[in-house]
Structures are given as C-alpha cells and as structure tokens.
Amino acid sequence: MASNAARKAGRHFLQIPGPTPVPDRILRAMDMPTIDHRGPDFQKLGKRVLEGMKGIFRTASPVIIYPASGTGAWEAALANVLSPGDRVLMFETGHFATLWKNMAGKLGLEAEFIASDWRTGADPQAIEARLREDKAHAIKAVCVVHNETSTGCVSPIAAIRKAMDAAKHPALLMVDTISSLASIDYRHDEWGVDVTVSGSQKGLMLPPGLSFNALSDKALAAAKASKMPKLFWSWEDQLPHNARGFFPYTPGTNLLYGLAEAIDMLHEEGLENVFARHDRHAEATRRAVTAWGLEILCRNPADYSPSLTAVLLPEGLNADDFREVALNSFDISLGTGLGKVTGRVFRIGHLGDTNDLTILGALAGVEMALGLARIPHNKGGVQTAMDFLSRRAAA
C-alpha cells in the first residue's frame, strides 16, 4: 500500500527485549505452502520440532507446543497441575511476575507474593523460609520468572530448587523462561523444574505465535489430579497426538517450519556459544551504560541479565520521551518501562540473532539520542563497548 511517509533507508534497529528480529534464514523457512496438518509430511515436521525442543529445554521429558503467546503457556502451566483454591507462591521480580500472579488469582487460585523492589531476582532464602513455615503443605507450586523482562534481573533457578529441597517441601517448581530460553543457560531436568514456560519470539528468533510447556514426571502425575477446567490447554489431550507427530487442533504450521530451522541454527552455533555471545553483548551494553554515568535498574551484578539491560533515568526525566527521540531520529526501537517503572526506564534488548556490530550500532543510536534528548550523560559509552568487544575478539 502506498504511503506519503518518506522512506527510511537501511534496517530498523529493533532493540526491544522481544519480539526480536527474525533472521532471513527463518523467514525463508516459513515461506512454504501450507500443508495438510493431518498428513505424512506434517507428521515428519511435528516429530522433528517436538523432539528438537527437548534439546533446547535440556529435558528428556515431553514438550508441549501451543499456537499462542507466552501468556497462553502461563495459563496452561497453572491449569494442568492445580485445582481451584490451591495456593501458589510467587516472587515479585517485576511486571511479568505480577501478571502471572494476577492470572493465578483470576483462575481461582490463592496467589501469594513475596514482595520485592523489582531490582533483584528471586531470593532462594526467602522462598525457603516461607516453605518451612508451610507445615501443612498448603502451597502447591512455586512460580518464578527466570529472566524478568521488565527489569533485566535473572533469578537463580538451581539455587531455588535446592532451597525447596532443603525445606523438604513437595511443591512443584514452575519457571517462566520466555525471555531466557536460548539466550541464557537453562536446564529443565538438571535443575529439577516441573513445568517450564516459554515463547517463540525472543531467543528462538521467531515471530510471536508459539508457546511451550516443558514437563516433568512429577508434573504429569499432578496433572492427573488437577481439577482446573481446561480444554485447549489440556496436556492429556495433547500428548497422545504429539506422540504421533500431530496436534489435537490446527497448529501454526508455517511457524513450525521456522521453529525447525531455529533449532538447527541454535545447534549449529552451539548452545554454549549462544549463551557466551549473549553474555558478551550484555557486558558490552552494561559497560556503555556505566560509562554514560547512567544507572542499571538491576542492583545486584550477580542478577544481571544476558538478554536485556534496563536503564534507569534520573528523577524528573521521562524515559518514553527519550525513546521517542531515539525512534524518530535514528529508527531504533527501545523497550518501554512497564508497571512500577513506567516512564522511569528504557530497556535495551541484546538477545536473539545479534552480533557485535548489531550491538555497537544500537549503542551508537542510544548515545546519539541521549545527546539530542539532553539527557545528562558522559560521552564515550560506545567507545567503551568497542574496546571491550575488540579485546574479546582478539583473545
């Protein structure tokens, strides 16, 4: 469709923490005729992706794939293992933990929050202490966001599992990896997670539209006793079809073509190399932010996210006004502040199909926009990031 707007040359810098840019190779993989989702060609594709996602989650157990956003995977996780009135314990890491908690309440669960200031990951000691208090084992699940997309703080899932074990509490462990899967090291089986939730539009480098539940044997056993109403989200309905490579509804066929390609790409690079790349770009970004004299929202360096960095502007400055300057001047989209930090932070995404030059270009756009928006800062953040990445490239 024709437009009166002037054309902008070059690529748009989509530096929000998801959806992330979709690589050309995945776009080409999805550019296929839609096929019969009950036929033999689709069966091969179904088996390929259902088996392939086990390696991404690092599990030997089933992975369910839904044609839905991550919100759907949240609901599926809760609906399949719990019953109305069950108590769930959650940690207030940020906006998305809050949304998951609100969903639990709307589904008829008793959702309990451990309060936080949104500047750290979940605290294993606080979770352990609360579970030790729960002598009657009223808490049926602990729900944690691995990488809080609104704040750039990571929670230590392995340590939380150890804390639950130390408390000798039988609650299920449920983890949201929507902005961490395929960008931050994650181990469903090794860390003793019962249900892992994720989505397609971030580390997996796909458009939005697919979501996932990775399961454990304990979760499958709990599902047999669940009394939560469910139909579309039912694991019981899914698994027999999945075992043959099919789905009990019309699946997102062309997105599954893209998913198969994404799985191949991740393994070709090597998951450990993927995680190291994200760590490198996150560190370059944080060094730039520090050089600018700005504050990283995540207070504890041990909790810093490899997927994104949330930058806190000084009191009295509006981060959304700054984001508008960056978009209009340099065609770069930065993440907005959400919930309690609306207008206070902007978020730089450094996840998905990125390389050193992508990150440096994004940081250059941010530094130039800081000047145009008259945000008090020091120059040289991009140079600091360049120096770091140059040293790493030469090592």
C-alpha positions in Angstrom: 0.0 0.0 0.0 1.4 3.4 -0.9 2.3 5.8 1.8 3.0 9.5 1.9 5.7 9.0 4.6 9.3 9.3 3.5 11.2 6.1 3.1 13.8 5.3 5.7 16.9 3.7 4.3 18.6 0.7 6.0 17.4 -1.7 8.6 15.2 -0.7 11.6 17.0 -1.4 14.8 14.5 -3.5 16.8 16.3 -3.4 20.2 13.3 -4.2 22.4 13.7 -7.4 24.5 11.3 -9.2 22.2 9.9 -9.8 19.7 13.4 -9.9 18.3 14.4 -9.6 14.6 13.7 -12.7 12.6 16.7 -14.0 10.6 16.3 -14.2 6.8 17.0 -17.9 7.0 14.0 -18.4 9.3 11.8 -16.2 7.1 12.7 -18.3 4.1 12.0 -21.5 6.0 8.5 -20.3 6.8 7.9 -19.3 3.2 6.3 -22.6 2.3 2.9 -23.7 1.1 0.6 -24.6 3.9 0.2 -28.4 4.1 -2.3 -30.9 5.4 -1.8 -30.9 9.2 -3.1 -34.5 9.3 -0.8 -35.8 6.5 2.5 -37.6 6.5 4.6 -34.5 5.5 3.3 -32.6 8.5 3.9 -35.7 10.7 7.6 -35.5 9.9 7.7 -31.8 10.8 5.7 -32.4 14.0 8.0 -35.1 15.2 11.0 -33.0 14.3 10.1 -30.0 16.3 8.6 -31.8 19.3 11.7 -33.8 19.7 14.0 -30.9 18.8 12.6 -28.6 21.5 13.7 -31.2 24.2 17.3 -30.3 23.4 16.6 -26.6 23.8 15.0 -27.0 27.2 17.6 -29.7 28.1 15.0 -32.3 29.0 14.2 -35.9 28.2 10.5 -35.3 29.0 7.7 -34.1 26.7 7.5 -30.5 25.5 4.0 -29.2 24.6 3.8 -26.6 21.7 0.8 -24.3 21.6 -0.2 -21.8 18.9 -0.3 -19.0 21.5 1.7 -16.3 23.2 3.6 -16.8 26.4 0.5 -15.8 28.3 -1.2 -18.9 27.0 1.7 -21.1 28.2 1.4 -19.4 31.7 -2.3 -20.4 31.8 -1.6 -23.9 30.6 1.1 -24.4 33.3 -1.3 -23.4 36.0 -4.4 -25.1 34.6 -2.8 -28.6 34.1 -1.4 -29.2 37.6 -3.5 -27.2 40.0 -7.1 -27.1 41.3 -9.3 -24.2 42.3 -8.4 -22.9 45.7 -4.8 -24.2 45.6 -2.1 -21.8 46.9 0.8 -20.8 44.8 3.9 -18.9 46.0 5.4 -16.3 43.6 8.2 -13.8 43.9 7.6 -10.2 42.8 10.5 -9.8 40.4 8.7 -7.3 38.2 5.8 -6.7 35.8 5.6 -10.1 34.3 5.7 -11.9 37.6 2.9 -9.6 38.7 0.9 -10.5 35.6 1.3 -14.2 36.2 0.3 -13.7 39.8 -2.8 -11.8 38.7 -3.7 -14.6 36.2 -3.5 -17.2 39.0 -6.0 -15.2 41.1 -8.4 -14.9 38.2 -8.2 -18.6 37.7 -9.4 -19.2 41.2 -6.0 -19.9 42.8 -4.7 -18.4 46.0 -1.7 -16.5 44.8 0.8 -15.3 47.4 3.6 -12.8 46.6 6.9 -12.4 48.2 7.4 -8.6 47.8 10.4 -7.1 46.2 11.5 -3.7 44.8 11.9 -5.0 41.2 15.7 -4.6 41.3 16.8 -8.1 42.0 16.0 -11.7 41.1 14.0 -14.0 43.3 15.6 -14.8 46.7 16.0 -18.5 47.4 16.4 -17.9 51.1 13.1 -16.1 51.3 11.4 -18.8 49.3 12.9 -21.5 51.6 11.8 -19.6 54.7 8.2 -19.3 53.5 8.1 -23.0 52.6 9.4 -24.0 56.0 6.5 -22.1 57.6 4.0 -24.0 55.4 3.9 -27.1 57.7 0.6 -28.3 56.2 2.0 -28.0 52.6 -0.8 -25.8 51.5 1.5 -24.3 48.9 1.2 -26.5 45.8 3.5 -24.7 43.4 6.3 -22.1 43.4 6.3 -19.9 40.3 9.4 -17.9 39.3 10.3 -15.8 36.3 13.8 -16.8 35.3 14.6 -13.6 33.4 12.3 -10.7 34.3 11.8 -8.9 31.0 10.6 -5.7 32.6 13.7 -5.2 34.8 16.6 -7.2 33.4 17.1 -9.3 36.6 17.7 -13.1 36.5 16.6 -15.5 39.2 18.9 -18.4 40.3 16.6 -21.4 39.5 19.1 -24.1 40.5 19.5 -22.4 43.9 15.7 -22.1 44.3 15.4 -25.8 43.6 18.0 -26.5 46.3 16.1 -24.2 48.7 12.9 -26.1 48.1 14.6 -29.4 48.7 16.2 -28.1 51.9 12.8 -27.1 53.1 11.6 -30.6 52.3 8.5 -29.2 50.6 6.7 -31.1 47.9 5.5 -28.0 45.9 6.0 -28.0 42.2 8.6 -25.7 40.7 7.3 -23.7 37.7 9.5 -21.4 35.8 8.9 -18.7 33.1 11.8 -18.7 30.5 10.0 -16.6 27.9 12.9 -14.1 27.6 15.7 -16.5 28.7 15.3 -19.7 26.7 18.0 -20.0 24.0 19.8 -16.8 25.4 20.6 -17.8 29.0 21.8 -21.2 30.2 18.8 -23.1 31.3 18.5 -26.8 32.4 15.0 -28.1 32.9 15.9 -31.6 34.1 19.2 -30.9 35.9 17.6 -28.1 37.9 14.6 -30.1 38.9 12.0 -27.9 37.2 8.5 -29.3 36.9 6.9 -27.0 34.3 8.9 -24.6 32.2 7.0 -21.9 30.2 8.4 -20.2 27.1 7.6 -18.4 23.9 8.9 -18.2 20.3 9.6 -14.5 19.8 12.8 -13.9 21.8 15.8 -16.2 22.0 14.2 -18.6 19.5 14.3 -15.8 16.9 10.8 -16.5 15.6 7.7 -14.2 15.2 5.2 -14.3 18.1 2.7 -17.1 18.0 4.2 -20.3 19.5 4.4 -21.1 23.2 5.7 -24.0 25.2 5.4 -26.1 28.3 8.3 -28.4 29.2 7.1 -31.1 31.7 8.5 -33.4 34.4 7.2 -36.8 35.6 6.1 -35.1 38.8 4.1 -32.5 36.8 2.5 -35.2 34.7 1.4 -37.0 37.9 0.0 -33.8 39.3 -2.0 -33.3 36.1 -3.9 -36.5 36.7 -5.3 -35.0 40.0 -5.9 -31.4 38.6 -9.5 -30.2 38.7 -8.9 -26.9 36.9 -11.2 -26.6 33.9 -9.3 -26.8 30.6 -9.8 -28.0 27.1 -7.4 -26.2 24.6 -4.6 -26.2 27.2 -5.0 -29.9 28.3 -1.8 -31.9 28.3 -3.9 -35.0 28.4 -5.5 -34.2 25.1 -2.2 -33.1 23.6 0.2 -35.9 24.4 -1.4 -38.8 22.5 -1.5 -36.7 19.4 2.1 -35.4 19.9 3.4 -39.0 20.2 2.5 -39.5 16.6 3.7 -36.1 15.4 0.3 -34.4 15.4 -1.8 -31.9 17.4 -5.4 -32.1 18.6 -6.2 -28.7 16.8 -4.9 -26.8 13.8 -1.3 -25.9 14.6 0.7 -22.9 13.5 2.1 -24.9 10.5 4.4 -22.3 9.0 5.7 -21.1 12.3 6.7 -24.7 13.0 8.7 -24.7 9.8 10.5 -21.7 11.2 10.9 -23.4 14.6 12.6 -26.4 13.0 15.1 -24.0 11.3 15.7 -22.1 14.5 16.5 -25.3 16.4 19.0 -26.2 13.6 20.6 -22.8 13.8 21.0 -22.9 17.6 22.7 -26.3 17.4 24.9 -25.2 14.5 26.2 -22.3 16.6 26.2 -24.5 19.8 24.1 -23.6 22.8 27.2 -22.8 24.9 28.4 -20.4 22.2 24.9 -18.9 22.1 25.0 -18.2 25.8 28.6 -16.8 25.6 27.5 -14.5 22.8 24.6 -13.1 24.9 26.9 -12.7 27.9 29.4 -10.8 25.8 26.8 -8.4 24.3 25.2 -7.8 27.7 28.6 -6.9 29.3 29.4 -4.5 26.4 26.0 -2.8 26.9 26.4 -2.5 30.7 29.9 -1.0 30.2 28.4 1.6 27.9 25.6 2.4 30.3 28.1 2.8 33.2 30.4 5.0 31.0 27.4 7.2 30.3 27.0 7.7 34.0 23.5 6.2 34.0 22.1 3.6 36.4 21.3 0.0 35.6 18.0 -0.9 37.2 19.1 -4.3 38.3 21.0 -3.6 41.5 22.9 -6.9 42.1 25.5 -7.7 39.5 25.0 -11.4 40.1 21.5 -11.0 38.8 22.4 -9.1 35.6 20.5 -10.3 32.5 22.3 -11.5 29.4 19.1 -10.8 27.4 18.4 -7.1 28.2 19.6 -4.1 30.2 17.0 -1.8 31.8 18.4 1.7 32.2 17.1 4.0 35.0 17.0 7.7 34.1 17.5 10.4 36.7 14.4 11.6 38.6 12.4 14.1 36.6 13.3 12.7 33.2 10.8 10.7 31.1 12.2 7.6 29.5 9.4 7.4 27.0 10.2 10.9 25.7 13.7 9.8 25.2 12.6 6.6 23.4 10.6 8.8 21.0 13.6 10.9 20.2 15.6 7.7 19.5 12.9 6.3 17.3 12.3 9.5 15.3 16.0 10.4 14.9 17.7 7.1 14.4 15.0 4.5 13.6 15.7 2.4 16.8 13.1 0.9 19.0 13.9 0.6 22.7 11.8 -1.2 25.3 9.5 0.9 27.4 9.2 0.8 31.2 6.3 -1.3 32.5 4.2 -1.3 35.6 6.0 0.4 38.6 8.8 1.7 36.4 6.7 3.2 33.6 8.4 6.3 32.3 11.4 5.7 34.5 13.4 3.2 32.5 14.2 2.3 28.9 15.3 -1.3 28.0 18.0 -2.3 25.5 17.4 -5.8 24.2 20.5 -7.7 23.3 19.1 -11.2 22.6 18.3 -13.2 19.6 20.1 -13.1 16.3 22.6 -10.4 17.2 26.3 -9.9 16.6 29.0 -7.4 17.8 28.2 -4.8 15.1 24.5 -5.0 15.8 25.0 -4.2 19.4 27.5 -1.4 18.6 25.1 0.2 16.2 22.3 0.1 18.7 24.5 1.6 21.4 25.6 4.3 19.0 21.9 5.2 18.4 21.3 5.3 22.1 24.3 7.6 22.8 23.4 10.0 20.0 19.7 10.1 21.2 20.9 10.8 24.8 22.6 13.9 23.4 19.6 15.0 21.3 17.2 14.5 24.2 19.5 16.4 26.5 19.8 13.6 29.0 22.7 14.4 31.3 25.4 11.8 30.4 29.1 11.3 29.7 30.3 10.7 26.2 32.3 7.6 25.3 29.9 4.8 26.2 30.1 3.3 22.7 33.9 3.6 22.7 34.0 1.7 26.0 31.8 -1.1 24.5 34.0 -1.1 21.3 37.2 -1.5 23.4 35.6 -4.4 25.3 34.4 -6.2 22.2 37.7 -5.7 20.4 39.6 -7.2 23.3 37.3 -10.2 23.3 37.6 -10.7 19.6 41.4 -10.6 19.8 41.6 -13.0 22.7 
